[in-house]
Amino acid sequence: MLRIHQLFFLNILGLFIAALLVASLISFFALKSMIIEDGKERLIQNIELLEPQIIESKNLDSLASSIAQKAHLRVTVVAEDGAVIAESDTDKTKMENHSNRVEIMEAMQNPYGMTIRYSKTLKSDFVYVAKKISKPDGSVYFRLSMSLRSVMEHFYSLWIKLFIAFILLMVIALIIAYNISKKARYDILQITRYLDEVSAKNYRAILKPEYFREFLQISILLKNLVKKLHNRDKQKRKHTAKLRLINKQQNDILSAISHEFKNPIAAIMGYAETLRDDINIDPKIRQKFLEKILSNTHRVTLMLDRLALSVKLENNDLSIKPSTFDLANVCLDSISILQAKYPERSIRFEGSSKNVFADKTMLELVITNLIDNALKYSEEEVSVTLTESTISITDKGIGIASNELDKITSKFYRVQKNRWDNSMGLGLSIVSYILKLHDSALTIESTQGVGSTFGFSLVSMIEKKGKSKK
């Protein structure tokens, strides 16, 4: 298969050859027609000039020879009966009667008779012009003729000149075509290299055709296409990264669930197998084992409830049911419950009555989670402080590293140093979701080795007249 520049070169070559042939044919027929018409006019003018001499001449043979030598024309004089009475180029005695010649018959009716005919005598095409001339001793037909060999000679001479001119023009055209082809190859090579770069994912490759507007338009279209491909590739990478993150999160969920459920389930199975295998076990021990089984069962149930709540909150499947209540009472209730869970710990409350408009159950869960985390992270007293616009829970525990502050509210995330049961890393995640539903947000201040403070704003929950939330 030929390349573009090769096709271009061959087309130019074929075009010039065809042009040369057409020009040759046109020039031949045009030149021949011009010379014939010019010859006829010349012959007529010569006849007009020679007519007085013919009328006065007594020796037509001598006059015919003299005219032929001077004018380089063939001269023939024909009598009224068609007999040749004078001839400049051949023996008149051997010539046929000319009464049936076309030019003679036309001259009988018209001022001049003209024709083009092949002469068997001289073996050439001639242009004949005849005129009837009246002499004192009778009328004759005076005929001049001119050989068309000169037409061909002139044509060949002109054709050779034209051929040489066409050859020169063709050489120039081919040089120009070669240069154009070279430039086309350069632009095509630029596009090819650009496509190779794009196929190698190099979307920043440069494409600059230098010579042809058409290639520039193609390059613009290619750049737009590459830009779209680049955007799709970026979207594909983002989508792939998102899928990987989802898979990682799913693996984290399974890992967290597996890890957190393993201990309580193992405890339930161990106590249950002991009770099954030893039917004579001490009643006190039996009672203790049953309480352990119930405790771990409650633990699993609580973890499942937290997981379900987290999923509902994240998927916006849970709506709040706001009401007006005293947040101080909620804090005291949560402290009472956790004090029973941690009887050896001290939980201090500072604040006064504060009415808010929120979902009481959810807000109780938030406060309970925050106090519970503070108790798990520290060994000293935990403080709960309620002000006009905020509530905060402070502990004097191990603290949280600054690089982990932004992560601890993520689902299933837990600080590696902090290991506690019944969490799965969902506590602060649930807290953040619930506060978001109440147009608030969790704030965290922590210093390693000093302690942490978790709190949130109450501004959006302060009861206002006519205000309601869903």
N, C-alpha and C positions, 0 to 999 in steps of 0.2 A: 504494500500500500504506500502510495506516494505521500510525502509530507507537503505542508501548505506551500512552502517556498519553492519546492520542486514543481508543484502544479502551477504556481504563479509563473515560474520561468517558462515552462512548456507552453502555457497559454499565450504568453507574450510572443514566443517564437512562432507559434502557429498563426497568431494574429498578423505578424509582419509578413510571413510567407504568403498568406491569403491576400493581404493588402498588395503585395508585389504582383501577384498573378492578376488580380482584378485591375490594378493600375495599368499593367501591360496590355491587357485586352482592351480596356477603355482607350488607352493612348493609341493603340494600333488603329482601331476603327475611327477614332476621332481624327487622328492625323491623316489617315487615308482619305476620309471624307473632305477634310480641309484642303489637302493637296489637289484632290480631283476638282473641287469647286474652284480653287485658285487656278488650276490648269485650264479649266474651261474659260474662265475670264481672260486668262493670258492668251489663249488661242483665238478668242473672239477679237481681242484688241489687235493681235498680229494680223488677222484677216482684214480688219478695218484699215490698217496701215498699208497692207500689201495690195489692197484692191485696185488702186490706181495703176500700179505697175503691171498687174495682171491684165488689166484692160488694154494697156498700151503695148504689152509684150508681143513680139512676133515669134519668139523662141521660148515656149513654155518649159521645155526640158532643161534648158540652160538656167532659166529663172528658178525652177524647182531646186536644182542642185545648189545654186547660189544661196537661196533662202535657208536650205537645210544646213549648209555649212555655217552660216552666220547665226541662226537662231537655235540650232541644235534641235530642230523639229523635223518630223517626217512630212513631206509635201506630196500631195497627190492631186492631179487635175483629171476630172472625169467629164467626158462629153455627155451631151443630153441623152444619147442612146445607151449610156452606161459604160462605154468603152474607155479604158484608161489611156489618156493621151500624154500624160507626163507623170513621172514617179522619181522621187529622190533617192530611195533606199534599195530598190530592187529593179529587175528587168520588167518593164511594163508589158512586154509582149507575152510574158508568161502569166500575167495576172488575169483573173476572171473578170467577167462583166460585173460592174458595180451598181447596176440599176436597182438591184434588190437589197442594197445595203441600207440599214435603218437610217443612218445619218443623211444619206442621199435622198431617201424618200421623204424624210422630215423637211429637208431643205427645199423640196419641191413645193411644200405647203406653207412653210414658215420661213422667217428670215434666216434662221440657223437650224441645223440639224445636229443633234449631239447623241453620243452613245459611248458605252465602254464595252470593248470586245477583245477577245483573244485573237491575236494575229498568228495564223498558221505559218505565214511567210517568215515573220521575224521571231516567232516562238515567244511572244510576250503579250501581256495585257496592255491595251492602248486606250487612251481617251481620244475620241474622234469628234471634230467639229467641222461641219461643211456649210458652205454658202453658195448660193447660185449667183453668178456674176455674168452680167451681160457684156459681150464684146461686140465690136463692129462686125465681125465675121460670124457671130452666133454666141449662144450662151454656153457656159461651162460651170461645172461644180468644183469649186476650189476647196480642198480639204486639208486641214492641218491636224496632226496627231502627235501625242506625247506618250512615251513609254512610262508605264507605272513602276518600272524597275526603280526609278528614282525615289518613288514613294517608300518602297521597302528599304532602300538604302538609307533614306532619311529616318525611317522608323527604327531600323537596327541601330543606327548611330544614337538616336535619342534613347532607345531602350537600354543600350549599354550605359549611357550616362545616368539614366534613372536607376538602373540596377546598382551601379556603384553608389549612387546617393542613398538608395535603400539599404545597401549593405552597411554604409557608414551609420545611417540612422539606427539600424538594427543593433549594431555593435554598441552604440551609445545607449539605446533602450535596454539592451541586455545588461550593460554595466549598471544602469539605474535600477533595473529589476533585481540585479544581484544585491545592490546596496539595500533596497527595500526588503528583499528576502532576508538579508543579514539582520536588519533591524527587527523584522518580524520574529526571526529565530531568537533574538535576544529577549524580546518581550515574552515570547512563549516560554523560554527557559526560566524567566523570572516567575511566571505563574506556576510552572512545574515545580520549581524549588519551594515556592510558597506552599503549595499543596503537600509536598513532602514534609515540610515543617509542621503543618497543621495535623497531618496524619500521625506525627510523632508527639502530638499534644502541645506543641509550641504555639499557643494562640497569640503570642506577642510578635510573631514573625512579621517582617516588613515586606510589603509588596508595592513596588513603584515602577510600572511600565513607563518607558521614556518617550516612545515614538508614536504610538497609534492611539487615537481617541477611543476606538472600539475596545482595545485591550484595557484602557483605563476604566471604561464602563464595566467591563467584566470584572476587573479588580475590585471595584466598588461593591458590586454584587457579591463577590466572593468574601470580602471583608464583612459585609452584613451577615452573610451566611455563617461565617466563622464566629462572629460575635454571638449569634443565636446558639451555635453549637457550644460555645464557651459557657454561655449562661445555662444551657441545658446540662452541660457537664458539671457545673457548679451545683445546680439543683440536684443532680443525680448524686454527687458526693455528699451534699447535705442530707438528702434522703437516706443514703446508705449509712451515714454517721448517725442519723436519727434512729434507723432500724437497729444499728449496733447498740446504741444507748438503750433503746427499748429492750433489746435482748439482754443487755447487761442488767438493767433494772429488774427484768423478770427473773434472771438468775439470782440477783441479790435478794429478791422477794422469796424465792424458793429456798435460798440458802439461809436467810433470816428465819423464815418459818420453820425450816427443818431444825435449825440450831436451837431456837427458843422452845419448840415443842418437844424436843428430844428429852430434856431433863424431866419435865413434869410427867410426860407419858411413861418414861422409864420408871419413875417413882411409882406411878399408879400400877404399872405392870408388876413391879417388884413386890409391893405390898399385897396386891391381889393374889399373886402366885403363892406368897407365903401363907396367906389365909386359906387358900385352896389346898395347899399341900399339908398343912398342919391343922387338922380339925380340932385338936385338943389344946390349942394355944390358949395362953392365959387371957381371961376376959379383959383385963386392963390393957394388955398389949393389943388385943383384937380391936378394942375401942380406939386406942391410939392410932393403929394402922388405918382404921376406917376414917378417922378424922384427917389423917394424912392424905388418903385417897380423895376425900371430899375437897380438901384444901387445894390439891393439885388440879382436880377437875375444875374448881372455881377459877384457878389460875389460867387454865387453857381457855375456859369460856371467856374470861376477861380479855385475853389476847385476841381471840377471834372477834370479840365485839369491837375492840380497838381497830383491828384491821378492816372490818366491815365499815366502821365509821369513817376511817381515813379514806377508803375508796369512795364512799358516798360524798364526802366533802370535796374530794378532788374532782369528781365527775359532776359536781353541782346538783346532785340528786337529793340533797337534804336542804330543806328550807327552815329558817328560824321562826320561832313563835314568840315574839317579844311580849313582854309585860312589864309593869312597873314593880320593882321590889327593892329592898334595902340590901345593898351589896355588902355592908358590914356583917349582916346576919349570915350571908352566904359564906363569907370568909371564916366566921366563927364556926359554922357547921363543918366546913372542910377541915379546919384545924382540929376540931373535936374528933372527926373520923380518923385522921392521920395520927393524932395523939394516941388513940387506941392501938393503932398499928405499930407505932414506935413509942411505947410507954416510957422508955428511958431517955427520950430526946425532949428538948425544950423548944417550943414554938411560941414566939411572942407576937402579939398583935397590937398595932398602933393605929388609931383612927377613930372616927366617929361615924354616926349614921349618914349614909349617902344613897339616895334613891337614884336608880338608873332605869332606862327603858331598853331591855335586852331579853335574850332567851336565857332564862334563869338556869335551866338544866345544862346548857352548853357552857355558860360562863362558870358554873360550879365545876364543870369538868376541867376548864382551863386553869382555874385557881388550884384545884386539887393536884393537877399534873405538875404545875410549877412548884408547889410546896413539896410534893413527893420527890421531885428531882433534886430540890435543894437538900432535903434530908438524906438522899442517897449519896450526894456528892460531898457532904461535910459530916463532921463529927461533933461540931459545936452547935450553938443556938441558931435557929432560923428566925428571921424577922419578916413579918408581913405588915406593910405600911400602906394605909389608904388615905389619900389626900383628896382635895377638891376635884382634881382632874386626872389623877393617876393612881395606879396601884402597883406596888413592887414587892418582890420577894427576894431577900438577901440572905446569902449563906457565907460562911467563912471556910469554904472547902478548898479543893486543889486548884480551882480555876480552869479556864479554857484558853488554849493557845490562840493568839490573834489570827493565825492562818486557818483556824477551824471555826471561827465565829460565824462566817457566812454559810457554813455547811451543816451546822448542827440542826437546822430546822428542816433539812431535806429528809425525805422519807427513807427509813431504814439506815440512816447515818447515825453512828455513835462514835464518840471519842474513844480511841483505842484503849486508853488507860482506864476508862470508866466501864466497868462490866457489872451489870446488875440484871436481875431476873425480871421477867414479865414486862419487857419494854419493847423489844424489836426495833428500837429507834423510831417509834411512831409518836411518842408523847409530844415533843415540840412541833412535829409536823402537824398533828391534830390541832394543837394550840394555835399555830399560825393560820390554818384554814378557818377556824372558828372566829378568830379576831378579824380576819379579812371579811367574813360575812357581816361583821358588826362595824365595818369601816374603820377598823383600828389596826394596829400592827404591834408585833412583839419587839421590844427593845432589850438588848443584852449588853451589859458592861461586865467585863471580867478581867482579872489580873491573876496570872498563875501564882499559886502559893499564898494568895491573899483571899480570894473569894469571888463570887459572882452575884450580879443583880439582874433579875428578869422582871420586866414590867410591861405595862401597856397603858395607852391613854383612854380616858373615860369620856372625853369631850363629845364624841358621837353618840354616846349612850345616855348622856344626861337627859332626863325627861324634859320634853318640850311640849307645849300645848298644841294639841291637834296633830302631833307627829306619830307616824306608825311605820313599821317595816314588815317586810315579808321575807 
